[in-house]
Amino acid sequence: MKTVRMAVRGRVQGVGFRDWIVRKARALELTGWVRNRSDDSVEILASGEAEAVERLLKEANQGPPFARVTEVRVDEAEVEVSSGFVRRPTL
């Protein structure tokens, strides 16, 4: 089990990034959440099999068609108890 927190910067708000991440994470059977941050970044907490987490990280570096990702910072994180992968309100 691997858990990471990602901070994604660039043109990542207002382009469907969160919904796209939710779909990718659910397809990879990850748990966690995604939310916009008031500094115009997107924060992701993802937990699951190491290969699946790494795949989501690669996907986050690409983003959906209208996004332009300029940076993804990744930190190891503590596992949060959750079921499924959801969108959270902006922080």
C-alpha positions, 0 to 999 in steps of 0.5 A: 500500500502506498499513499501520496499527496500531490500538489499540481500547478499550472492551468488545472482549475476550470478545465475538468481536472478534478473530475478527470482525476476522479475517473482515473483514480477510480479506474485504478481502484485507488482511494482518496480525494482531489480538491481545488486549493485557493492558490489555484493548484489542485491537491490529490491524496491517493492511496492504493497499490504502488503501481496504481499510485505511480500510474495516477502520478503519470496521468496527473503530469499530463492532465486532461486535454484543456489543462496545462500542468507545469509542476507536480510536487509529490510527498509521502502521506499517511493513509486516511481511512476512506472508501472510494475516490471523491471530490472535496470542496475547495480549501 
